[in-house]
Amino acid sequence: MEHPYLFFVKLFELIGLGHFAHLYPYIVYSWVAMIILIALGFIATKSVSLIPSKMQNVMEIIISGIEEFTIDITGEEGRWLFPLLATIFIYIFACNIMGLIPGFFPPTANLNTTLSCALVVVFFTHVIGIKYHGVKYIKHFLGPVWWMVPLIFPIEIIGHLARILSLTFRLFGNMMGHELVLTILFALAGLFFAPLPIMALGIFVALVQAFVFYLLSVMYFTGAIEHAH
């Protein structure tokens, strides 16, 4: 989808990298999202104290909320997974919300971004399984009785591959759909107030889609931690 004006693409044109920026705007805006998050984290932690600043308060509420929710689902064993899960949620939400800023492009409206996030989650699911169960992790793919292995094993493999497609296309489809709706409304209504309700709804969509991706990741990780039945 062509965007009439992308701020950082124009900025890259000024430094002679316009061709790259036009081909890969999702990479450029992924970098922007990461820089913004790193900067916010630095600002929030540069003066950590027992009497927190407003920024520290906000960050502590967000992080502690995600941590408590994660531990409630995974149990104490899943505490070490919290950094990755929190990163997934915050990064995807930041990428989603960028689509509401004029001149910005949401990286999650591109399949490459959502696929890369999905691959990380599915790959790490198996890393967790091997960490907790070793070679016995293969039992997760074999079913409850030995004579069902020829049937269950291919189904499990297909199911795990389907996780990649599910995570990838659910996030991409919702964010791309929202981008198309906003583009059409802005084309019809210009800068008037007609798109504002859709933009307000977009904040909700950005949050929900990040939460769904995070929740599915939690469920996959928890499934890998549990013993096969």
PAZAPA-4460 file (N, C-alpha, C; in steps of 0.05 Angstrom, whole numbers, plus 32768, in hexadecimal, padded with zeros to 4 digits):
% residues 229
    n_x    n_y    n_z   ca_x   ca_y   ca_z    c_x    c_y    c_z   seq   type   mol
   8011   7FE8   8000   8000   8000   8000   8012   8019   8000     1      M     A
   800D   802B   7FED   801C   8043   7FEB   8013   8058   7FFE     2      E     A
   8025   8065   800C   801F   807A   801E   8027   8095   8012     3      H     A
   8016   80A9   8013   801D   80C2   8006   8035   80D0   8013     4      P     A
   8038   80CD   802D   804E   80DB   803A   8056   80CB   8053     5      Y     A
   806F   80C3   8055   807A   80B6   806C   8092   80C6   8075     6      L     A
   8090   80D1   808D   80A4   80E4   8097   80C0   80D9   8096     7      F     A
   80C5   80C1   80A1   80E0   80B6   80A2   80EA   80AD   8087     8      F     A
   80D8   80A6   8075   80E0   809F   805A   80EC   80B8   804D     9      V     A
   80DE   80CF   8050   80E8   80E8   8045   8103   80EF   8052    10      K     A
   8105   80EA   806C   811E   80EF   807A   8135   80DE   806F    11      L     A
   812F   80C5   8069   8144   80B4   805D   814B   80BD   8041    12      F     A
   8138   80C9   8033   813E   80D4   8018   8153   80EA   801A    13      E     A
   8151   80FA   802F   8164   8110   8032   8181   8107   8037    14      L     A
   8184   80EF   8042   819F   80E5   8047   81A7   80D0   8033    15      I     A
   8198   80CE   801D   81A0   80BD   8006   8197   80A0   8009    16      G     A
   8185   809A   801B   817C   807F   801F   815E   807C   8018    17      L     A
   8155   808D   8007   8139   808D   7FFF   8130   8073   7FF3    18      G     A
   8141   8067   7FE2   8139   804E   7FD4   8133   8038   7FE8    19      H     A
   8145   8035   7FFC   8142   8021   8011   8128   8027   8021    20      F     A
   8124   8040   8028   810D   8047   8039   80F3   8042   802A    21      A     A
   80F2   8047   8010   80DA   8042   8000   80D4   8024   7FFE    22      H     A
   80E9   8014   7FFB   80E5   7FF8   7FF9   80DE   7FEA   8013    23      L     A
   80E9   7FF4   8029   80E6   7FE7   8043   80DD   7FFB   8059    24      Y     A
   80C6   8008   8055   80BD   801B   806A   80B8   800D   8085    25      P     A
   80B0   7FF4   8084   80AB   7FE5   809D   80C4   7FE2   80AD    26      Y     A
   80DB   7FDF   80A0   80F5   7FDD   80AE   80FC   7FF8   80BB    27      I     A
   80F9   800D   80AB   80FF   8027   80B5   80EE   802E   80CE    28      V     A
   80D4   8028   80CD   80C2   802E   80E3   80C5   801A   80FA    29      Y     A
   80CF   8003   80F5   80D6   7FF0   810B   80ED   7FFC   811B    30      S     A
   8101   8007   810C   8117   8015   811A   810D   802C   812B    31      W     A
   80FB   803B   811F   80EF   8052   812D   80E2   8049   8147    32      V     A
   80D2   8034   8145   80C4   8029   815C   80D8   8020   8172    33      A     A
   80ED   8013   8169   8101   8009   817D   810F   8021   818A    34      M     A
   8116   8035   817A   8124   804C   8185   8112   805B   8199    35      I     A
   80F9   805E   8193   80E6   806B   81A5   80E4   805B   81BF    36      I     A
   80E1   8041   81BD   80DE   8030   81D5   80F8   8031   81E6    37      L     A
   810F   8030   81D9   8128   8031   81E8   812B   804C   81F6    38      I     A
   8123   8062   81E8   8125   807C   81F4   8112   807F   820C    39      A     A
   80FA   8074   8209   80E7   8075   8220   80F1   8065   8237    40      L     A
   80FC   804E   8232   8108   803D   8247   811F   804C   8255    41      G     A
   8130   8059   8245   8146   8068   8251   813C   807F   8262    42      F     A
   8129   808D   8258   811E   80A4   8268   8111   809A   8282    43      I     A
   8103   8084   8281   80F5   8079   8298   8108   806E   82AD    44      A     A
   8120   8065   82A4   8132   8058   82B7   814B   8068   82BE    45      T     A
   814E   807F   82B2   8167   808E   82B7   8168   8099   82D3    46      K     A
   8151   809D   82DF   8150   80A8   82FB   813D   8098   830C    47      S     A
   8141   807E   830C   8130   806C   831C   8134   8072   833A    48      V     A
   811E   8075   8348   811F   807C   8365   8107   8071   8373    49      S     A
   8108   8071   838E   80F2   8068   839E   80DA   807A   839B    50      L     A
   80DF   8093   8394   80C9   80A6   838E   80C9   80A9   8370    51      I     A
   80B9   8099   8362   80BB   8098   8344   80B1   80B1   8337    52      P     A
   80BD   80B7   8320   80B3   80CC   830F   809A   80C3   8301    53      S     A
   808C   80D5   82F2   8074   80CD   82E4   807A   80B8   82CF    54      K     A
   8090   80BB   82C0   8097   80A8   82AC   809D   808D   82B8    55      M     A
   80AC   808D   82CF   80B3   8074   82DC   8099   8067   82E6    56      Q     A
   8087   8076   82F0   806D   806C   82FA   805E   805D   82E3    57      N     A
   805C   806B   82CC   804E   8060   82B5   805B   8046   82AC    58      V     A
   8075   8046   82AA   8084   802E   82A0   8081   8017   82B4    59      M     A
   8082   801D   82CE   807F   8008   82E2   8064   7FFC   82E2    60      E     A
   804F   800C   82DD   8034   8002   82DC   8031   7FEF   82C4    61      I     A
   803B   7FF8   82AD   8039   7FE7   8295   8048   7FCD   8298    62      I     A
   8062   7FCF   82A0   8073   7FB7   82A2   8069   7FA4   82B8    63      I     A
   8062   7FAF   82D0   8058   7F9D   82E5   803D   7F90   82DE    64      S     A
   802C   7F9F   82CF   8013   7F94   82C6   8017   7F7C   82B4    65      G     A
   8029   7F7F   82A0   802F   7F6A   828D   803B   7F52   829C    66      I     A
   804D   7F58   82AF   805B   7F43   82BE   8047   7F32   82CE    67      E     A
   8035   7F40   82DD   8022   7F32   82EE   800F   7F21   82DD    68      E     A
   8006   7F2C   82C6   7FF4   7F1D   82B5   8002   7F04   82AA    69      F     A
   801C   7F07   82A2   802B   7EF1   8297   802F   7EDB   82AC    70      T     A
   8036   7EE3   82C5   803B   7ECF   82DA   8021   7EC1   82E2    71      I     A
   800B   7ECF   82E1   7FF1   7EC3   82E7   7FEB   7EAC   82D4    72      D     A
   7FF4   7EAE   82BB   7FEE   7E9A   82A7   8003   7E84   82A7    73      I     A
   801C   7E8B   82A7   8032   7E78   82A5   803B   7E6C   82BF    74      T     A
   8035   7E7A   82D6   8040   7E72   82EF   805D   7E7D   82F2    75      G     A
   8068   7E78   830A   8083   7E83   830F   8098   7E78   82FC    76      E     A
   8094   7E61   82F1   80A7   7E56   82DE   80AA   7E68   82C5    77      E     A
   8095   7E77   82BF   8096   7E87   82A7   80A1   7EA3   82AC    78      G     A
   80AB   7EA9   82C4   80B4   7EC4   82C9   80CB   7ECC   82B7    79      R     A
   80DC   7EB9   82B0   80F3   7EBF   829F   80EB   7EC5   8282    80      W     A
   80D2   7EBE   827B   80C8   7EC4   8260   80BD   7EE0   825E    81      L     A
   80B9   7EED   8275   80AC   7F08   8275   80BA   7F1C   8264    82      F     A
   80D5   7F1F   8264   80E2   7F33   8253   80DB   7F31   8236    83      P     A
   80DB   7F18   822B   80D4   7F14   820F   80B7   7F1B   820A    84      L     A
   80A5   7F11   821C   8088   7F16   8218   8081   7F33   821A    85      L     A
   808D   7F41   822D   8088   7F5E   8230   8093   7F6D   8217    86      A     A
   80AA   7F65   820D   80B5   7F71   81F5   80A2   7F6D   81DD    87      T     A
   8098   7F55   81DB   8085   7F4F   81C5   806D   7F62   81C6    88      I     A
   8061   7F64   81DE   8049   7F74   81E1   804F   7F92   81DB    89      F     A
   8063   7F9D   81E8   8069   7FB9   81E6   8072   7FC1   81CA    90      I     A
   8083   7FB0   81BE   808C   7FB6   81A3   8075   7FB5   818F    91      Y     A
   8064   7FA1   8190   804E   7F9F   817D   803A   7FB6   8181    92      I     A
   8035   7FBC   819A   8023   7FD3   819F   802E   7FED   8194    93      F     A
   8048   7FF1   8198   8055   800A   818E   8053   800B   8170    94      A     A
   8059   7FF4   8163   8057   7FF3   8146   803B   7FF8   813C    95      C     A
   8027   7FEC   814A   800B   7FF0   8142   8003   800D   8144    96      N     A
   8009   8019   815A   7FFF   8034   8160   800C   8049   814D    97      I     A
   8023   8042   8141   8030   8055   812F   801F   805B   8116    98      M     A
   800D   8048   8110   7FFC   804C   80F8   7FE8   8063   80FC    99      G     A
   7FE4   806C   8115   7FD1   8082   811A   7FDF   809D   8118   100      L     A
   7FF9   809E   8116   8008   80B7   8114   800C   80BF   80F7   101      I     A
   8003   80D6   80EF   8007   80DF   80D3   8024   80DF   80CC   102      P     A
   802A   80D3   80B4   8046   80D2   80AB   8055   80BA   80B5   103      G     A
   8047   80A8   80C5   8054   8090   80CF   8047   8078   80C2   104      F     A
   8056   8062   80C3   804C   8049   80B7   804E   8033   80CD   105      F     A
   8038   8024   80D2   803A   800E   80E6   8049   7FF6   80DB   106      P     A
   8060   7FEE   80E6   806F   7FD8   80DB   805F   7FBE   80DB   107      P     A
   804C   7FBC   80ED   803B   7FA3   80EF   8027   7FA1   80D8   108      T     A
   8025   7FB6   80C7   8014   7FB4   80B0   8023   7FA8   8098   109      A     A
   803A   7F9C   809E   804A   7F8E   808A   804F   7F72   8093   110      N     A
   804C   7F5F   8081   804F   7F42   8087   806A   7F3B   8092   111      L     A
   807F   7F49   8089   809A   7F42   8092   809D   7F47   80B0   112      N     A
   8091   7F5C   80BA   8093   7F62   80D6   8084   7F4E   80E7   113      T     A
   806B   7F49   80DF   805B   7F36   80EF   8066   7F19   80ED   114      T     A
   8071   7F12   80D6   807D   7EF8   80D3   8096   7EF5   80E5   115      L     A
   80A6   7F0A   80E6   80BE   7F08   80F6   80B7   7F05   8114   116      S     A
   80A3   7F13   811D   8099   7F10   8139   808F   7EF4   813E   117      C     A
   807F   7EEA   812B   8074   7ECF   812E   808A   7EBA   812F   118      A     A
   809E   7EBD   811E   80B4   7EA9   811D   80C3   7EA9   8138   119      L     A
   80C7   7EC0   8143   80D5   7EC2   815D   80C5   7EB3   8172   120      V     A
   80AB   7EB7   8173   8099   7EAB   8187   8099   7E8C   8184   121      V     A
   8095   7E83   816B   8093   7E66   8167   80AE   7E58   816B   122      V     A
   80C3   7E64   8162   80DE   7E59   8167   80E4   7E57   8185   123      F     A
   80DE   7E6D   8193   80E4   7E6D   81B0   80D2   7E5A   81BF   124      F     A
   80BA   7E54   81B5   80A9   7E40   81C1   80B8   7E25   81C3   125      T     A
   80C5   7E1E   81AE   80D3   7E04   81AD   80ED   7E06   81BE   126      H     A
   80F9   7E1D   81BF   8111   7E20   81D1   8108   7E1B   81EE   127      V     A
   80F1   7E26   81F5   80E7   7E22   8211   80E1   7E05   8215   128      I     A
   80D4   7DF8   8202   80CD   7DDC   8205   80E6   7DCB   8209   129      G     A
   80FB   7DD0   81FA   8114   7DC1   81FD   8122   7DC7   8217   130      I     A
   8120   7DE0   8220   812C   7DE9   8239   8120   7DDA   8251   131      K     A
   8105   7DD7   8250   80F7   7DCB   8267   80F6   7DAC   8265   132      Y     A
   80F6   7DA1   824E   80F1   7D84   824B   8108   7D75   823D   133      H     A
   811A   7D84   8231   8130   7D76   8223   8125   7D66   820B   134      G     A
   8130   7D4E   8208   8128   7D3D   81F1   810A   7D35   81F4   135      V     A
   8100   7D34   820D   80E5   7D2B   8212   80D0   7D3F   8207   136      K     A
   80DA   7D56   81FE   80C7   7D6A   81F2   80BA   7D5F   81D9   137      Y     A
   80C6   7D4B   81CD   80BA   7D3F   81B5   809F   7D32   81BB   138      I     A
   809A   7D2B   81D5   8081   7D1F   81DD   8069   7D32   81D7   139      K     A
   806F   7D4C   81D7   8059   7D5F   81D1   804E   7D5B   81B5   140      H     A
   805D   7D4E   81A4   8055   7D4A   8188   804B   7D2E   8182   141      F     A
   804B   7D1C   8196   8046   7D00   8190   802B   7CF6   8199   142      L     A
   801D   7D05   81A9   8002   7CFC   81B1   8003   7CEB   81CA   143      G     A
   7FEC   7CE3   81D5   7FEB   7CD4   81EE   7FF3   7CB7   81EC   144      P     A
   7FEF   7CAA   81D4   7FF6   7C8E   81D1   8007   7C8A   81B8   145      V     A
   8018   7C75   81B9   802C   7C72   81A4   8020   7C6D   8189   146      W     A
   8009   7C5E   8188   7FFE   7C56   816E   7FF1   7C6D   8160   147      W     A
   7FEE   7C85   816D   7FE2   7C9C   8160   7FF8   7CAF   8155   148      M     A
   8011   7CA8   815A   8027   7CBA   8151   8026   7CC0   8133   149      V     A
   8021   7CAD   8121   8020   7CB4   8104   800B   7CC9   80FE   150      P     A
   7FF6   7CCA   810E   7FE0   7CDD   8109   7FE6   7CF8   8117   151      L     A
   7FEE   7CF6   8131   7FF1   7D0E   8141   8009   7D1E   8139   152      I     A
   801F   7D11   8132   8038   7D20   812C   8035   7D33   8115   153      F     A
   802A   7D2B   80FE   8026   7D3E   80E8   8013   7D55   80EF   154      P     A
   7FFE   7D4E   80FF   7FEA   7D62   8107   7FF8   7D77   8119   155      I     A
   8009   7D6E   812B   8017   7D81   813D   802A   7D93   812D   156      E     A
   8038   7D87   811A   804B   7D97   810A   803B   7DAD   80FA   157      I     A
   8025   7DA4   80EE   8014   7DB8   80DF   800A   7DCD   80F2   158      I     A
   8002   7DC4   810A   7FF7   7DD8   811E   800C   7DEC   8126   159      G     A
   8025   7DE4   812A   803A   7DF7   8132   8041   7E0A   811A   160      H     A
   8040   7DFF   8102   8045   7E11   80EB   802D   7E24   80E8   161      L     A
   8015   7E1B   80EE   7FFE   7E2D   80EC   7FFF   7E43   8100   162      A     A
   800D   7E3F   8116   8011   7E55   812A   801F   7E6D   811D   163      R     A
   8032   7E67   810C   8041   7E7D   80FF   802D   7E8C   80ED   164      I     A
   801E   7E7E   80DD   800B   7E8B   80CB   7FF6   7E9A   80DB   165      L     A
   7FEC   7E8F   80F1   7FD7   7E9B   8101   7FE1   7EB6   810D   166      S     A
   7FF9   7EB5   811A   8004   7ECD   8126   800A   7EE2   8111   167      L     A
   8015   7ED9   80FA   801D   7EEC   80E5   8005   7EFA   80D9   168      T     A
   7FF1   7EEB   80CF   7FDC   7EF6   80BF   7FC7   7F04   80D0   169      F     A
   7FC3   7EFB   80E9   7FAF   7F09   80FA   7FB8   7F26   80FF   170      R     A
   7FD1   7F29   8108   7FDB   7F44   810D   7FDC   7F55   80F4   171      L     A
   7FE8   7F49   80DF   7FEB   7F58   80C6   7FD0   7F60   80BA   172      F     A
   7FBD   7F4D   80BA   7FA3   7F53   80AE   7F94   7F6A   80BC   173      G     A
   7F95   7F69   80D7   7F87   7F7E   80E6   7F94   7F99   80E2   174      N     A
   7FAE   7F9A   80E3   7FBC   7FB4   80E1   7FBB   7FBF   80C4   175      M     A
   7FBE   7FAD   80B0   7FBB   7FB6   8095   7F9F   7FC0   808F   176      M     A
   7F8B   7FB2   8099   7F6F   7FBA   8095   7F6A   7FD5   80A1   177      G     A
   7F75   7FDA   80B9   7F71   7FF4   80C5   7F7F   800A   80B5   178      H     A
   7F97   8004   80AB   7FA5   8017   809B   7F95   801E   8081   179      E     A
   7F89   800A   8075   7F79   800F   805D   7F61   8021   8063   180      L     A
   7F54   801B   8079   7F3C   802B   8080   7F44   8048   8085   181      V     A
   7F5A   804C   8094   7F63   8067   8099   7F6B   8076   807F   182      L     A
   7F79   8068   806E   7F81   8074   8054   7F69   807D   8044   183      T     A
   7F55   806B   8043   7F3C   8072   8033   7F2E   8089   8040   184      I     A
   7F2C   8089   805A   7F1D   809F   8068   7F2C   80BA   8065   185      L     A
   7F46   80B9   8067   7F55   80D2   8063   7F53   80DC   8046   186      F     A
   7F52   80C9   8033   7F4F   80D1   8017   7F34   80DE   8013   187      A     A
   7F20   80D4   8020   7F05   80DF   801D   7F00   80F8   802D   188      L     A
   7F0B   80F8   8045   7F04   810E   8058   7F1B   8121   805D   189      A     A
   7F33   811B   8051   7F49   812D   8055   7F51   812E   8072   190      G     A
   7F56   8145   807D   7F5E   8148   8099   7F47   8150   80AB   191      L     A
   7F2F   814B   80A2   7F18   8152   80B2   7F14   813D   80C8   192      F     A
   7EFD   813E   80D6   7EFA   812D   80ED   7EEE   8112   80E8   193      F     A
   7EE7   810C   80CF   7EDB   80F2   80C9   7EEC   80DA   80D1   194      A     A
   7F07   80DB   80CD   7F17   80C4   80D4   7F1B   80C1   80F2   195      P     A
   7F15   80D5   8102   7F1C   80D4   811F   7F10   80BC   812E   196      L     A
   7EF6   80B5   8129   7EEC   809D   8137   7EFB   8084   8130   197      P     A
   7F03   8081   8117   7F13   806A   810F   7F2E   806A   811C   198      I     A
   7F3A   8082   811E   7F54   8084   812C   7F52   807D   8149   199      M     A
   7F3C   8086   8156   7F37   807E   8172   7F34   8060   8175   200      A     A
   7F25   8054   8162   7F22   8037   8162   7F3D   802A   815C   201      L     A
   7F4E   8037   814D   7F68   802C   8147   7F7A   8028   815F   202      G     A
   7F77   803A   8173   7F86   8036   818C   7F7E   801C   8199   203      I     A
   7F64   8017   819A   7F59   7FFF   81A5   7F63   7FE6   8196   204      F     A
   7F62   7FE8   817B   7F6B   7FD2   816A   7F89   7FCC   816E   205      V     A
   7F99   7FE2   8170   7FB6   7FDF   8174   7FBB   7FD0   818E   206      A     A
   7FAD   7FD7   81A3   7FB0   7FCB   81BE   7FA7   7FAE   81BD   207      L     A
   7F90   7FA9   81B2   7F85   7F8E   81B2   7F97   7F7B   81A1   208      V     A
   7FA0   7F84   818A   7FB0   7F72   8179   7FCB   7F6C   8187   209      Q     A
   7FD7   7F7F   8194   7FF0   7F7A   81A3   7FEA   7F66   81BA   210      A     A
   7FD3   7F6A   81C7   7FCD   7F58   81DE   7FC7   7F3C   81D4   211      F     A
   7FB9   7F39   81BE   7FB3   7F1E   81B3   7FCD   7F10   81AB   212      V     A
   7FE0   7F1E   819E   7FF9   7F12   8197   8009   7F09   81B0   213      F     A
   8009   7F1B   81C4   8016   7F15   81DD   8009   7EFD   81EB   214      Y     A
   7FEF   7EFD   81EC   7FE0   7EE7   81FA   7FE5   7ECC   81ED   215      L     A
   7FE4   7ECC   81D2   7FEA   7EB3   81C4   8006   7EA9   81C9   216      L     A
   8019   7EBC   81CB   8035   7EB5   81D1   8037   7EA9   81ED   217      S     A
   8029   7EB5   8200   8028   7EAA   821B   801E   7E8D   821B   218      V     A
   8008   7E89   820C   7FFC   7E6E   820B   800F   7E5A   81FE   219      M     A
   801C   7E62   81E9   802F   7E4F   81DC   8046   7E49   81EF   220      Y     A
   8051   7E5D   81FD   8067   7E58   820F   805E   7E47   8227   221      F     A
   8046   7E4B   8231   803C   7E3B   8247   8038   7E1E   823F   222      T     A
   802E   7E1A   8226   802B   7DFF   821C   8045   7DF0   821A   223      G     A
   805A   7DFF   8213   8075   7DF2   8211   8080   7DEB   822C   224      A     A
   8079   7DFB   8240   8083   7DF5   825B   8075   7DDD   8267   225      I     A
   805B   7DD9   8261   804C   7DC3   826D   8056   7DA8   8263   226      E     A
   8051   7D94   8273   8059   7D79   826C   8045   7D6E   8258   227      H     A
   804E   7D5E   8245   803D   7D52   8231   802B   7D3D   823F   228      A     A
   8012   7D3B   8235   8000   7D28   8241   7FFD   7D0F   822E   229      H     A
***
